Amino acid sequence: GEALLNDATALVLLRTAVAAALGTFSLGAAIGTFAYAVVVAIVIGGVVGVVTVWLRARIEEPALATIVSFTVPFVASVPAEALHASGLVAAVVAGLVTSLRGAGRLPPLHRLSDRQNWASVQRVLEGLVFLTMGLQLPSVIGDVAAGDFGVRFALAVSLLALAIALGVRAAYVLPLLWRLQYRVRRDQQRAAKLDRIRDKVEVA
């Protein structure tokens, strides 16, 4: 969920940046466009997720319930895109709501069926994504080579963007990891202290 929301938010920001680059840039308008795209998508995705769980809880056949789950991304994204919001954010939110609410409302057989089928779909889609990227790479390189700046400049910009992305990611993740490690050590110390107290009580 965290990775999908990152990707969805990045795509919304990219679309906003492209729109700003093609026209007159206005910071207020860009922020408003971004907020509208995200908020509307969250509302639509949340509603679709709640309705989906309510509907699937009343379906007895696991295979049919899984088929319904396959329609959720489209049911969430199509109206969001029609309202000029982010369809991807709506689909992600609908999936997260379905997952969180469905854990306590859907029968075990439904959850097992979902897990197996979605795992298979995930593998296929991941393979198609990387295959598509590989097939597009020669044409991208050709277009860059025919441009004004050339492949070396594009490669340098790409490496710079990668370094910035990794740096921002590290600056965000490392404090979280340090915090988690601190909590683990604190919990271990508390557990050891409780064990010592329990041993003293048992001896007494």
HELIX and SHEET records of a PDB file:
HELIX    1   1 GLU A    2  LEU A   22  1                                  21    
HELIX    2   2 LEU A   27  ARG A   56  1                                  30    
HELIX    3   3 PRO A   62  ALA A   82  1                                  21    
HELIX    4   4 GLY A   87  ARG A  105  1                                  19    
HELIX    5   5 PRO A  108  ALA A  145  1                                  38    
HELIX    6   6 GLY A  150  VAL A  203  1                                  54    
END                                                                             
